[in-house]
């Protein structure tokens, strides 16, 4: 018993250990991003894999929207809490457009009122189905960067992205995207990689490219669910399951989840085409992050960084959570009506949440040659056990290992170009020669 207690204390001590880099970040100017959820989980769609629709249960099953008073508090406090000259408002959901255009006109007016000399930027992630010319004109006038959720060709997209009535959404999303393009609104695409995407990486990439997406992000879907119980107390798989914390009793892998090797192959197939044709013209978040980590730079996304905690969430009522994927009562940091944003973001609880990403890695990860590139990926996926029985292994570990082993020679070559102050795009002829017939020109 005494030995077990000592091991527990040692583990806790390791998990709370900070590095010099941590210390510099924690003692430097306060800088962080917040994802704003002014409509909470309210959405006009009913995507099977949506991890946010069920969050309304935290608020008694209601889906209220952010009041004008709360909006003003959020805008004022968020800008004031950041010590840097540029602050970005990331509007998210649910579906943020359900609030209507007047809400965002108020937000822009408040941003200007409280800017205090800082440059204010706005991004908004939408499913695209509610975009009109009026919306697009507003986005263009106010320099919004719009993220469009689009999983790929019609059959891939419509497999899990349907509306409340079960109708497909692909054509409505494409219509919204075309409106943005006609009005000259800057956009990128966010695509989930799910069971329907398996084996179709290059096809998905080329489809998004054909639509004019120059900036793509591919987000693997690996979720846990619990089905409502029937009269016999057994899971009723005919009803919509609830997405739950993997640690919850009875949680099981969702049927739409992507396999680890399938995800690795998805990325490799895209990479082979991209490195032979599109470097410097089309940008894939996962490839950019890999090159940054290969060069010893910050990857630009918390998913592949050593630590997290700098991308928090404010719900419609002012509740602050450490991360979009950890909006559960046990992770609640507080509410901005009773505690300042700055105070909560600077709280030891938030610090421990962030450094735990690095300090809770299993031994297998610590010995991995690609730890520097992966950093264990997102903690929300770390629910597997290693062969040695250690907890915390990423469910996509085998896929990421496949991907990094595949791209390593190309990353080394692009790093070499950068050190010589040359563009990474110079790799294209070298990659074409190396891949031969596997490169599609």
N, C-alpha and C positions, 0 to 999 in steps of 0.2 A: 504493500500500500504506500509506504513512504517513497519507494522508488518511482511509483506511478505519479505521485504528487510532484516529485522533483522534475520528472519529465514534462509534466503539464506546465509547471512554472517556467521551465526552460523554453518550451514552445511559445508560451505567451511572451517571454522576454524577446525572443527572436522576431515575433510578429510585430512588436512595438519598436523594433530597432530602425533608426533612420540613418540614411547615408549622408555624405557631404552634399550631394546633389539635392537631396530632400531638404537639408538645412538651408541651403541657398534659396531654394524655391519658397520655403516657408517663412523666411525672414526678409524676402525681397518684396517688391511692390505687390499688392493684392491684385491678382488677375485670374479670372475664371469665366467660364461660359455657363449660361443657364438656358435650358430648354423650357419654353413657356407653354403651358397647357391651358389656355384660357377657356376652352370648351371641355376640359377634362377628357373623358373617354367618349364623349358624344361624337357620333359619326353616322353618315348616311349609308355606309357600307357595312357588311358583316363578313369580313375576311376570316376564313377558317383559322388561320394561324395568328391572328392579331393578339398580341400579348397585352393590349391595353383596354380592350372592350370591357373586360371583367373588373376593371378598377373602380367602376361605379359602385360596386358592393362595399368598398371602403367607406363610401359616403351614403350608406343606407339605401343603395339601389337607385339613387337619383343621379341625374346628369346635369347639375346646374351649371350656369356659365359665369364667367368672371364679371363682377360688377364694375361700374365705372370708377367707383371709389377704390376698389382693389387694383384696377388697372393703373390708376395714377400712383398708388403706393408702390407697385411693382416697378414701374418705369423709373420713378424717382430714386428708389433705394438701390436698384440694380446698377444704375449709372453711377451713383454716389459711391457704391461699395468697391468699384473697380478703380485702381490707381493708374491705369494705363490710358493712353490718349485715344484708343479706339475700342468701342463696345459694340458687340453684335447681339441683336435680339433674334433668337431662334424660335419662331412660332411653329408649334407642333400640335399634335392631337393624339387620339381622335382625328377629327377632320376640322382644322382651324377655320375653314371658309364657312362653316355652318353659322358662325357668328354674324355674318353679314359685313358689307363693306364699311358701314358707318363705324363699327368697332375699331377697325384698323386706321380709319381717318383720325379717330380720337387718339389712337396710339401714336401716330406720326406727330400730331400736334403736341402731345405730351413729351415725346422724345426731343422735339425742338425746344420746348420750354425748359427742360431740365438737363440739356446737353452739357452745359457749363464748359463750353469750349472743346468738348470731346467730339470725335467723329463717330457718328452712329450709323451702323449698318443693319440691314434686316434680311433674314432668310426665312422662307416659309416652306414647309413640307406638306404637300397635298396629294390626295388621290386623283386630282385632276378632273373629276366628273362635274364639278360645280363652276368651273372657270367660264366666264363670259368675257365679252369684249370690254365691258366696264371694269371688270377685275384686272384684265391685262393692261389696260390703260393706266390704272392706278399703280400696278406693279412697276411699269415702265417709268412713270413719272417719279416714283420714289425709290428707284434703283434696287428693287427687291431681287434677290437671287431665289428662284423657285426650284424646289426639289419635287420631281414628279415620281410617284410610286408606280412603277411599271415593270412587271416581271419578265416580259419577253413577248414572243409571238402570241397570237390570240389564244391558242389552246393552252399554252403554259400560263398565261396571265389569268384567264377565266377559270382555271381549275380551282383556285382557292380564293380569288378576289371577286366576290359577288355582292349584290346589294341586299337590303333587308328582305326583299321578296324572293331572293334566290336567283335573280336575273344577272346575266353576265355584264361586265363593265368595260370591257376592252374598247369598244367603239366610242364610248363617251370619254374615256381617257384620251384617246387619239384626237378626238375633236377638240378637247381642251388644250392639248399640246399644240395643235395647229393654230389655235387662236393666239397662244403665247408667241409662236414663231412669227405670225403675221404682224404682231405689235412690237417685235424686236425685244422681247423679254428674255433675259439671260436665264437659262435653266440647266439643271443636271438631272440624272436619273438615279433612283434608288431601286434596286431589284433584289428581292429575296431569292435565295437559292434553296429550293425546297425539293420535295420528292419528285414533283413534276418537271423540275429543271435537270434532273440527273441525265448525263450523257448528251446534253445539248448546249454546252458552254459556248462553243464557237458560234453556233446558230443564234443564241441569245445575244451575244456580243455584236454580231454583224447586223442583227435586226435593230438593236439600239443605235448602232452607228448609222444605219440607213435613215433613221428618224432625225439625225442631226445632233445626237447626244455626244458631246466631246468629253464629258466628265461623268464617269460611271462609278457607282458603288454597289458591290455585291455583298449582301448580308445573309449569312447562313441561318436557316431556321432549324433550331433544335429546341423544341419545347416539351414541357411535361404537362399532362392534363389529368383531370379527374372527371369521369362521366357522372351525371345524375343517377341516383339509384332507382331501380324499379321496385315494385311491390315486394319482391323476394329479397330485397337488399343487395341486389347485384347491379353492376354498372350497366346502364342502358345506352348502348352505343348508337342508338337511333337518334338520340338527342344531342344538341350542341354541347361539347365538353367545356369545362372551365380550364383555362390555362393557369397553372399554379406553380408555386415554389417547388423546385425539385426535391427539397427536403421534406415536403409534406407527406404524411402517411397516405399510401395508396396511389401516389402519383406515378404515372407511366408515360413513356415516350409517346409523343403525338404521332399519328400515322402520316402526317405531312412532313415530318422531319427529314432532312437530307442525311444520307449516310456519310461517314467520315471519308472513306476512300472516294466516294462519288463526288464529294465536295472538292477534294484535292484534284481529281481529274478535271472537274469543271474549270478550275482556275488554270491548270496546266494547258488545257486545250485553247483557252482564250489567250494565254501568254504566248504560245507558239505563233499564233497569227499576229498578235500585237507587236512582238519584238522583231518580226520580219517586215512589218509594214507601217506601223502607226506610232512609234516612239516619238514623242515631242509634239504630236498632233492630237492624239486621243489619250485621255488620262484615266487610269483605273486605280481607285483608291488603294487597293491591296498591293498593287505593283509599286506605287509611289511610296507607300509606307515601308515596303521591303527595301527599296533602294536607300531610303533615308536611314534605316537602321544599319544597313550594310556600310554606310558612310559615317556612322556614329552620330547622326543627327536625330533630332526629335521627329517622330514619324507623322506628326500632324493629326493623329487620332488616338484617343485613349485606348482603343482596342489593342494596339500593338506597342503601347508605351509600357515602361516598367511599372508605373503606378497609375492610379486613376483618382477620381474624386474632384476633378476640375470641370466636370460637365454635369451639373446638377439639374433638378427639375422643380419648377414651381407649378403647383396645381391651381385650379380655378379659384380656390378659396384662400390661397396664400401658403398652403403647406409646402415645405421644402424637403425634398428627398435627395439623397446623394447621387442618384443615377436613374435614368429612364427605365432601366431593367430591374431596378430594386425598389419599385414603388409598392412596398408592403408596410403595414403598420410598424413592424419591428425596426424598420430603417428610418422612420420619420425623424427629421432633425429638429423640427419645430415649425412655427407659423410666423410669417413676417409681421403679423399684427402684434405679436408679443415679443418677438426677438428679431433683431436686425439681420439682414442677409449677410452682412459682413461678419457679424458675430457668429452666426451659424457656420459659415464657410470656414471660419478660423477656429472652430471648436475642435478639441482633441478627437472627438468621435469621428468627425469628417476626415481628420488626418489619418486615423487608424484605418478607416475604410479604404483610403487611397493607397497606403503603403502595404496593406494586407495583400494586395494583388501580387506584389513581388515576394513578400515574406512568407506567404502560405503555400508557395509552390512545392510540389512533391519532389523527392530526391531525383526521380527520373528526369524531371524538367531541368534541374540544376546541372545534370550531367550531359544534357543534350547539346549538340554542336550548333543547333539553330535557336537556342534560347534567346540570343541577342536580337533575333529577327521576330520571333513570335511573342516572347515575354509571357507565355501562357495564355495569350489571347484574352477574351473577355471572361471575367469570373463567373458570369451567368452560365457559361458552358462547362464549368469545372465540377462535374458531378460524378465522374468515373473514378475507378481505382486502378492503380498501377499493378503490374504483375507481382510486386512485392507487398501489395495490400495497402499502400499509402493512398489516402483520399486526395481529392482535388485535381485529378488529371482531366484535362480538357477532353470533352467528348469527340472533338474533331482533330485530336492530336495526330493520328495516323495520316489524315488528309493534309494537314499543314506540313508535316514532315516530308510527304511526297512532293508537295509544291516547292518547298524551299530547297530540297535536294535537286529538283529539276531546274530551278532558275539560278542556282548558285553560280555557274560559270558566266552567265549573262550579267548578273549583278556585279561580279568581280570586274568584268570588262567595262561596264558602265561606270563603275567607281574609278577605274583606271582613266577613263576619258575625263571625268570630272576633275581628278587630280592634275590632269594636264590642261585644265581649263578649256576642255572641249565639250561639246554638247553630247549627252547620252544617245541622241539620235544617230550618232556615227556608228552605233552598233549594228544597224540594219544590214549592211552588206555582209558583215561577219556572221550575223545570225542566220542569214539566208544560206550562206555557204555551209554552216554547221548543220542546219536542219534539213537542207536539201528539199526533197519532194514534200516534206511535211509542212513547208511554208506555202501558204496560199497567197498568190500575188494578185 
